[in-house]
Amino acid sequence: MNHDDTYAQGLETLRRIDGEAGQRVVDSLADISPALAEQIVSWAFGTMYSREELPPRDRQLVTLGALAALGGCEPQLDVHVNAALNVGLTPTEVTEALLHTAVYCGIPRSLNAMFAAKKVFAERGLLPVTS
């Protein structure tokens, strides 16, 4: 695929997985770093998220775990919790994945990730989550 094809595929994948939240991230970079926005679309979504070896729901589980482990990624967790719901994960599956991160990442990072998820669930009318 050439660059234009990868970018077009990335935009389609971004819209399908992240919806408006992903587009807002890309748009927010227009006046500071359009090159980063292009990398997000072309590389992250046009190349990585478009790979067929893992389904989108599994990629989102990996992403949630990685963002929780990094810490300080609450704005990105907001986008990816929405994306996780968009690709078929349930609120219970999201909270279970974030709960599991406490074992490997520590309770403070798991707690911060859980509160990011809670914000998204509240916005989508998905609270309370019972599990």
Salt bridges, closest charged atoms under 4 A:
GLU12 OE2 - ARG16 NH1 3.69
GLU20 OE1 - ARG24 NH1 3.78
GLU38 OE2 - HIS3 NE2 2.73
GLU53 OE1 - ARG51 NH2 3.61
ASP78 OD1 - LYS119 NZ 3.05
GLU93 OE1 - ARG57 NH2 2.85
GLU123 OE2 - LYS119 NZ 3.20
